[in-house]
Structure formats: C-alpha cells, structure tokens
Amino acid sequence: MVARREGRSRRGGHGRRSGAALAGVTAGGIVLGLLVSGCALPGPAAGEAPELRGSMKSLSGRARQAGDESDPGRARAAVREAALTLARAGRARVRTSMETVSGGTRLTIHGAGGYDFERPAGRLTVLVPEDAAGAAEHRPITELFSPGALFMKNRGAGVPPGKWVRLATAALADGNLLTNGATDPLAAAELLGGAREVTYMRDERVGGVRVRHYWGTIDLGRAVRAAPERDRGPLATAAKGFSSGTVAFDAYLDDEGRPRRLRHRFSVASTGPSAPRAPMTVTSTVELYDFGADVDVDLPDAADIYAGNVGSPRN
C-alpha cells in the first residue's frame, strides 16, 4: 500500500495549507473528525473526462451500434445487479484507492484486503498520506467492515495499542463512503442500485479479464431504496449529506456481471477555518479480483474495543 502526495512543495505556505485541508478530508474518518460535506460531480470519472466531456451525444450514438449492451434498459439492469452478483460470487480480494485533488495538491491513499460479500464483512489495510497529521510516516491502519459498523486499529490519539475503535457508519455524515480513506467495496456496489442514465461505452480489459465499461450517474435516494434494509442507514445518511443527490460512476463488469472495477467521482466542499474555498474532487476506485479466494474476517471481541475518548493522532 502506498500513499502518494503530489503538487506544491511543502515549503510553500499555500502548499502547507492545502495539504493540511486535504489530509483532513481524506483522513477525516480515520482521525475521527469528519470535516467535509459533499455534493456530486456529474460527468465521467477521472481519466475519462478529456475524452468524454462535451461529447456524450456522439458517444451515445456510437454506443447504440455496439450491440445489446448499448440498450439503455439492459445497461441499467446490468449495473443495478452488481451487488447481487457479488453476493452470489461470495468472496474476493480487493484493492482500493482514493484520490483527492484541490488546487495544485493531490493526495492518494491505497489499500488492499479481502471481502466476503455473502456474509458480508471485509478487511482492508490502508496507509494515511505522509503529511496527514504532520508526520513523515504512519503505521498501516487496519479497517474491518460489517453492516452498520466500521472498526479501525492503529488510529486515534489515546487509543491503547492493540485496541479497536468502533464507528457507527450511519452516524458519519457521508455514510462512510469517503471518510475512512476507502469506500466500503460492498457500499460501492450497492450505490449502483440507484444507477440512471447508464451508457455502455466499450469493451475493455481489467486485470487481463474482458469487461464491459458502463458510465452513468447514481440517484442516491434510489440507491437507498434498492439496498437491503440492513445497509440503508449509511446510504440514507449519504443521500442527505451530498446536496445534489447524484454521483458519477464508471463500472466495469465481466461476463458474469461481476464488477471488476468501480469508480465513483465526488465533488466535496470542505468546512472549517482551514478549508480551501474551491471544492475538492474525490475519486474513489475499488478493484475486485481472485473471486472465491480464502478471505478471513474476524470482528473484534467487545473486550478489544476501546470505549474511551479518541483524539486526532499526532504520529
């Protein structure tokens, strides 16, 4: 796992301010201080925008000639079924990345782990960017996902070594889509239950596997209604927290309908005295591979969960 920071030199005052604000956004949930409110950013996800911006009419025309996948109804149905296909697939290994861009500063968090989508429960290891708390290095952070809860180890000032911190995901202002540095892979798929205006782009390859690339937007309200009851709380919170109620996505589905890559793009407005004026672009990507792999996720015992006060980490 690698955390990358690019852009202005740390010696510049503006770079320090931007870096600190961005670190607060990407690591906000990790340091237990949520500092952002969101709104959707329409349009293609990162890496696609120059090719697609301003030309959706032309692309839609070409897509209609590409075969059955280009039928809007079939495209929407395929994308909306993503979470169900993952549940049928059972387990998979996952890689995640979350990139924030504001002004001349770019921060990227990478993570890796595994997920049991049938259970459901998952485990990721992520690394906070170098300057997220003013320190040169940070220990890897372990995150466990389960319905309604996020568990984190190695994060938070005052937490005894080896102890876990538990967060109720429905209590996070964005429903835990952004603030722990990695979008829950199951939540990323369940968001697609609210897909609309879906366009089949083309066939591509992800990890050597042929996939169908779809682009579109998500209605968060519909995603809430389409999700299993156990998962509606966090998504409902996100629907309220993101002011426009829509999110842009790219979905890459294999021949069995399983997502191999999911990318969501958000525009996030910072709050607080050090927040930059311009909104930040947040691009969250989840890659899934090695379906059927042995994935063990053991949730912490009650005795291993720290119940005291947690502060922002300094190292």
C-alpha positions as CSV (number, residue, x, y, z in Angstrom):
1,M,0.0,0.0,0.0
2,V,1.4,3.4,-1.0
3,A,0.2,6.8,-0.1
4,R,1.2,9.5,-2.6
5,R,1.4,13.3,-2.3
6,E,2.0,15.4,-5.3
7,G,1.8,19.1,-6.1
8,R,3.3,22.1,-4.4
9,S,6.4,22.0,-2.3
10,R,5.8,21.6,1.5
11,R,7.9,24.7,1.9
12,G,5.3,26.9,0.3
13,G,2.7,28.3,2.7
14,H,-0.1,27.7,0.3
15,G,1.0,24.1,-0.2
16,R,1.0,23.6,3.6
17,R,-2.5,24.9,3.9
18,S,-3.9,22.9,1.0
19,G,-2.1,19.8,2.1
20,A,-3.5,20.1,5.7
21,A,-7.0,20.7,4.4
22,L,-6.9,17.7,2.0
23,A,-5.5,15.5,4.7
24,G,-8.4,16.4,6.9
25,V,-10.8,15.4,4.2
26,T,-9.2,12.0,3.1
27,A,-8.3,11.0,6.6
28,G,-11.3,12.7,8.4
29,G,-13.0,9.5,9.4
30,I,-9.7,7.8,10.3
31,V,-8.8,10.6,12.7
32,L,-12.4,10.6,13.9
33,G,-13.0,14.2,12.8
34,L,-15.4,14.4,9.8
35,L,-14.6,17.7,8.1
36,V,-16.5,17.5,4.8
37,S,-19.9,17.8,3.3
38,G,-20.4,16.7,-0.2
39,C,-22.1,17.2,-3.5
40,A,-22.0,15.1,-6.6
41,L,-19.8,15.9,-9.5
42,P,-21.5,14.9,-12.8
43,G,-19.5,13.7,-15.7
44,P,-17.1,10.9,-16.5
45,A,-14.8,9.7,-13.8
46,A,-11.1,10.7,-13.5
47,G,-9.1,9.6,-16.6
48,E,-12.2,9.6,-18.8
49,A,-13.1,13.3,-18.7
50,P,-11.0,14.8,-21.5
51,E,-12.3,12.1,-23.9
52,L,-15.9,12.4,-22.9
53,R,-16.6,15.9,-21.7
54,G,-18.9,17.7,-24.1
55,S,-19.4,14.7,-26.4
56,M,-22.0,12.4,-24.7
57,K,-24.4,12.8,-27.6
58,S,-21.8,11.4,-30.0
59,L,-20.8,8.6,-27.7
60,S,-24.4,7.6,-27.1
61,G,-24.8,7.3,-30.9
62,R,-21.8,5.1,-31.2
63,A,-23.0,3.0,-28.2
64,R,-26.3,2.3,-29.9
65,Q,-24.4,0.5,-32.6
66,A,-22.3,-1.6,-30.2
67,G,-24.8,-4.4,-29.6
68,D,-27.3,-5.4,-27.0
69,E,-25.2,-3.9,-24.2
70,S,-26.0,-0.5,-25.6
71,D,-29.7,-0.8,-24.9
72,P,-30.3,1.7,-22.0
73,G,-32.7,-0.7,-20.2
74,R,-30.2,-3.6,-20.4
75,A,-27.3,-1.4,-19.4
76,R,-29.2,-0.1,-16.3
77,A,-30.3,-3.6,-15.3
78,A,-26.7,-5.0,-15.6
79,V,-25.3,-2.2,-13.5
80,R,-28.0,-2.3,-10.8
81,E,-27.4,-6.0,-10.3
82,A,-23.8,-5.5,-9.3
83,A,-24.3,-6.0,-5.6
84,L,-26.3,-9.2,-6.1
85,T,-23.7,-10.7,-8.3
86,L,-21.1,-10.0,-5.7
87,A,-23.2,-11.8,-3.0
88,R,-23.5,-14.8,-5.3
89,A,-19.8,-14.8,-6.0
90,G,-19.1,-14.8,-2.3
91,R,-15.5,-13.8,-1.6
92,A,-12.9,-11.7,-3.5
93,R,-9.7,-9.8,-3.0
94,V,-9.9,-6.1,-3.3
95,R,-7.7,-3.1,-4.0
96,T,-8.8,0.5,-3.2
97,S,-7.6,3.9,-4.0
98,M,-8.9,7.3,-3.0
99,E,-7.6,10.4,-4.7
100,T,-8.3,14.0,-3.7
101,V,-7.4,17.0,-5.8
102,S,-7.5,20.6,-4.8
103,G,-5.6,23.4,-6.5
104,G,-2.1,22.1,-7.1
105,T,-2.2,19.4,-4.4
106,R,-3.0,15.7,-5.0
107,L,-3.3,13.1,-2.2
108,T,-3.8,9.4,-2.9
109,I,-4.5,6.6,-0.4
110,H,-4.1,3.0,-1.5
111,G,-5.5,-0.1,0.3
112,A,-5.7,-3.8,-0.1
113,G,-7.5,-6.7,1.5
114,G,-10.4,-9.1,1.1
115,Y,-14.2,-9.2,1.3
116,D,-16.8,-11.8,2.0
117,F,-19.8,-10.4,0.2
118,E,-22.2,-13.1,1.2
119,R,-21.6,-12.7,4.9
120,P,-21.0,-9.6,4.5
121,A,-17.7,-8.5,6.1
122,G,-14.4,-7.2,4.8
123,R,-10.9,-6.3,5.9
124,L,-8.6,-3.6,4.4
125,T,-5.2,-2.2,5.2
126,V,-4.7,1.4,4.3
127,L,-1.9,4.0,4.7
128,V,-2.6,7.6,5.5
129,P,-0.7,10.1,3.3
130,E,2.7,11.2,4.7
131,D,1.6,14.6,5.9
132,A,-1.9,13.8,7.0
133,A,-1.0,14.5,10.6
134,G,2.3,16.3,10.1
135,A,4.4,13.1,10.5
136,A,6.8,11.5,8.0
137,E,5.4,8.0,8.3
138,H,2.3,6.3,9.7
139,R,1.6,2.7,10.6
140,P,-0.8,0.9,8.4
141,I,-4.3,1.2,9.5
142,T,-6.5,-1.9,9.7
143,E,-10.2,-1.5,8.9
144,L,-13.0,-4.0,9.3
145,F,-16.3,-3.5,7.6
146,S,-19.6,-5.0,8.8
147,P,-23.2,-4.0,8.4
148,G,-23.6,-0.7,10.3
149,A,-20.1,-0.6,11.7
150,L,-16.5,0.3,10.9
151,F,-13.7,-0.9,13.1
152,M,-10.2,0.6,13.0
153,K,-6.9,-0.3,14.6
154,N,-3.8,1.9,14.8
155,R,-5.5,5.2,14.6
156,G,-6.6,7.8,17.1
157,A,-4.6,9.5,19.8
158,G,-5.1,8.0,23.2
159,V,-6.2,4.6,21.9
160,P,-4.2,1.8,23.7
161,P,-2.1,-0.4,21.5
162,G,-3.9,-3.4,20.0
163,K,-7.4,-1.8,20.7
164,W,-10.0,-1.2,18.1
165,V,-12.2,1.9,17.6
166,R,-15.8,1.3,16.5
167,L,-17.8,3.8,14.4
168,A,-21.5,3.5,13.6
169,T,-21.5,4.2,9.8
170,A,-25.0,5.7,9.8
171,A,-23.7,8.4,12.1
172,L,-21.0,9.5,9.6
173,A,-22.1,12.5,7.5
174,D,-21.3,10.7,4.3
175,G,-22.4,7.2,5.3
176,N,-18.7,6.1,5.3
177,L,-18.4,6.5,1.5
178,L,-15.3,8.7,1.8
179,T,-14.1,9.5,5.3
180,N,-12.2,6.3,6.2
181,G,-9.9,6.7,3.2
182,A,-11.5,3.8,1.3
183,T,-15.1,3.3,0.1
184,D,-16.6,0.1,1.5
185,P,-16.5,-2.3,-1.5
186,L,-20.0,-3.5,-0.8
187,A,-21.3,0.0,-0.5
188,A,-19.6,0.9,-3.8
189,A,-21.6,-1.8,-5.4
190,E,-24.9,-1.0,-3.6
191,L,-24.6,2.6,-4.8
192,L,-25.2,1.2,-8.3
193,G,-28.7,0.2,-7.3
194,G,-29.5,3.8,-7.9
195,A,-27.9,4.0,-11.4
196,R,-29.7,6.0,-14.0
197,E,-28.8,7.4,-17.5
198,V,-26.4,4.5,-18.0
199,T,-24.3,4.3,-21.2
200,Y,-22.4,1.4,-22.5
201,M,-19.0,2.8,-23.5
202,R,-17.0,-0.1,-24.9
203,D,-15.4,-3.5,-24.1
204,E,-12.1,-3.2,-22.3
205,R,-9.8,-5.4,-20.2
206,V,-9.2,-5.1,-16.4
207,G,-6.5,-7.4,-14.9
208,G,-6.5,-9.4,-18.1
209,V,-10.3,-10.0,-18.0
210,R,-12.6,-8.8,-20.7
211,V,-15.1,-6.3,-19.2
212,R,-18.0,-4.1,-20.4
213,H,-17.4,-0.5,-19.4
214,Y,-20.5,1.5,-18.4
215,W,-20.7,5.1,-17.4
216,G,-23.6,6.9,-15.7
217,T,-24.9,8.7,-12.7
218,I,-26.4,7.5,-9.4
219,D,-29.5,8.7,-7.7
220,L,-28.6,8.3,-4.1
221,G,-32.3,8.2,-3.0
222,R,-33.0,5.3,-5.3
223,A,-29.8,3.6,-4.1
224,V,-31.2,3.7,-0.6
225,R,-34.5,2.2,-1.6
226,A,-32.8,-0.6,-3.6
227,A,-30.3,-1.6,-0.9
228,P,-31.0,-4.3,1.7
229,E,-32.7,-3.0,4.8
230,R,-29.5,-3.7,6.9
231,D,-27.5,-1.2,4.7
232,R,-30.0,1.6,4.2
233,G,-29.0,3.6,7.2
234,P,-25.5,4.7,6.0
235,L,-26.7,5.2,2.4
236,A,-29.6,7.3,3.6
237,T,-27.2,9.5,5.6
238,A,-25.1,9.9,2.5
239,A,-28.1,10.9,0.5
240,K,-28.8,13.7,2.9
241,G,-25.1,14.7,3.2
242,F,-24.5,15.0,-0.6
243,S,-26.5,18.0,-1.5
244,S,-27.3,17.3,-5.2
245,G,-28.1,13.6,-4.5
246,T,-26.3,12.3,-7.5
247,V,-22.8,10.7,-8.1
248,A,-21.0,9.9,-11.3
249,F,-19.6,6.4,-11.8
250,D,-17.8,4.1,-14.1
251,A,-18.5,0.3,-13.8
252,Y,-16.5,-2.5,-15.4
253,L,-18.4,-5.8,-15.4
254,D,-17.1,-9.1,-16.5
255,D,-19.1,-11.7,-18.5
256,E,-20.8,-13.0,-15.3
257,G,-21.9,-9.5,-14.4
258,R,-19.4,-9.2,-11.5
259,P,-17.8,-5.8,-11.0
260,R,-14.1,-5.9,-11.7
261,R,-13.6,-2.1,-11.2
262,L,-15.9,0.5,-9.7
263,R,-15.1,4.2,-9.8
264,H,-17.1,7.0,-8.2
265,R,-16.4,10.7,-8.5
266,F,-17.5,13.3,-6.0
267,S,-17.1,17.0,-5.5
268,V,-16.6,17.7,-1.9
269,A,-16.9,21.1,-0.1
270,S,-14.7,21.5,2.9
271,T,-15.8,23.1,6.1
272,G,-13.8,24.6,9.0
273,P,-11.5,27.6,9.2
274,S,-8.6,26.0,7.2
275,A,-10.8,24.7,4.4
276,P,-10.0,25.8,0.9
277,R,-12.6,27.8,-0.9
278,A,-12.7,25.6,-4.0
279,P,-14.4,22.2,-3.8
280,M,-12.2,19.2,-3.9
281,T,-12.5,16.4,-6.4
282,V,-12.6,12.9,-4.8
283,T,-12.2,9.9,-6.9
284,S,-12.8,6.5,-5.2
285,T,-11.9,3.3,-7.0
286,V,-12.5,-0.3,-6.0
287,E,-10.9,-3.2,-7.9
288,L,-12.1,-6.8,-7.3
289,Y,-10.2,-9.9,-8.4
290,D,-9.4,-13.5,-7.4
291,F,-13.1,-14.4,-6.8
292,G,-13.5,-17.3,-4.5
293,A,-10.3,-16.7,-2.6
294,D,-10.0,-17.6,1.0
295,V,-10.9,-14.5,3.0
296,D,-11.0,-14.5,6.7
297,V,-12.5,-11.6,8.6
298,D,-12.7,-11.8,12.3
299,L,-14.5,-9.0,14.0
300,P,-13.1,-7.8,17.3
301,D,-14.4,-9.0,20.6
302,A,-16.1,-6.5,22.8
303,A,-13.2,-6.5,25.2
304,D,-10.9,-5.4,22.4
305,I,-12.9,-2.3,21.5
306,Y,-11.8,1.0,23.1
307,A,-14.7,2.9,24.6
308,G,-12.8,6.0,25.8
309,N,-12.2,9.3,24.1
310,V,-10.3,9.4,20.9
311,G,-8.3,12.4,19.7
312,S,-6.7,13.2,16.4
313,P,-3.3,11.4,16.0
314,R,0.0,13.3,16.0
315,N,2.2,10.4,14.8
